[in-house]
Amino acid sequence: MKYALAVYGAAGTGGQSSQTALSFARALLASGHEIIRVFFYQDGVHNASGLISPPQDEQNLPEQWQNLVKEHNIDAVVCIAAALRRGVVNAEEAQRYELPGSNLREGYELSGLGQLLEATVEADRFVTFGD
């Protein structure tokens, strides 16, 4: 079965949505399902930031997400509007807005809500995590 996921919550902000989504994604893949896209939206865009550095006694969810995306070649899309509002940018957007640097992790792409809509159409199941 093909799944698409939407993650609305950031790692380490008191909520569990990012961790729950990651655990769910791992369980899906272990059961032989396919994840066609993970769409990071609202505060969930922080999961794609390369500047998140949790304390050593906490899980590094952004790094774990990145490893999962790379290992399983998952299409990881970050909402560009939400990302820009929260300071998550790739090199192209940093240059466009004359920002001092970029912080989007490798393996992610910035795109619009059309990618979310497309995922809901292509997937057999669409599951959201967060508020």
Secondary structure, DSSP 4 states (H G I P E B T S, - for coil): -EEEEEE-S-TTSS--HHHHHHHHHHHHHHTT-EEEEEEE-GGGGGGGBTT----TTS--HHHHHHHHHHHHT--EEEEHHHHHHTT---HHHHHHTT-S---BPTTEEEE-HHHHHHHHHH-SEEEEE--
